[in-house]
């Protein structure tokens, strides 16, 4: 599985100062991090960690139904409506 980091957090931890961007030397750590392609990712929120999970109802078939999406869910499922508690 691939791992991703937040560029802004990494730069902050390295002591980068946006006001001094013009002073960044070619090939320096800051230069490399700033030029690296960023992945367009979103954090996954599993149903068990979602704010809507506690209000899920059980339908006639015995499945949990998400109040946000109306879909059948399990603890390990996730969707675009997920909002961490």
N, C-alpha and C positions, 0 to 999 in steps of 0.2 A: 504494500500500500504506500502511495506517495504521501509525503508530509509537506505541509505548507506553513509558512511563517508570515507574520504581519510586517511588512517593510517598515512602516512608520515606527513600530515598537522596537524593531531591531536597531534602526538608526538612532532612536532615542537612547537605547541602552549602550550604544557605542559612543554617545556624546556628540552626535551630529547636531549642528546648529544651522537651521534653514537660512538664517540671515547671512551666513558666511558661505553659501553655496558656490559663489564665484572663486573662493579660495581652495576648493577641492582639487587636489592634484590628480592628474591622469594616472590610472593604475592603482590609486589608493583604495583602501577598503571602502570608503564612502563612495568613490567613483564606481567601483564594481557593483555595490549594492544598488546604487541609483540607476545603473544601466541594465540590471538584470530584469528579464521579463517577469511580469507579475501574473500570477494565476487568478482567474476570475472565479472565485469559489465562495460558497455560502456555508455557514455552519449548519449542520443537520441537528434538528431538535427532534428527538424520539418522543413518541406519544406519552410515555411514562414521565417525561420531564416537562411536558407542555402544560401551560396554564389551563387549557381547555379539558385536559384529561380527567380532572376531578369532577367535572360536570357531565361526563359521558354517561349515556343511558344504555341499558340492555334492551335490544329489540325482541320481537316474538320468537326469533330463531335462536336467541341466546348470544348474539354478537354485540359487542360494545359499539355504539354509534357516537362519532365525534360531533359535538354540538356546533363546531365551527364549519366543518366541511360536509357533514351529513353522511360520511363514509364509514364503513365498517373498519374498525381499528384493532390493533393488538398493542401491547406494551412497546414492542420493538419497531413498530411501524413509524413512518414519518411522512410529512406532507408540506406543502408550501404555506399552510396556515399556521404551522408550528410557531409558538411563542414561548420561550423559556420562562419557567416560573421564577 
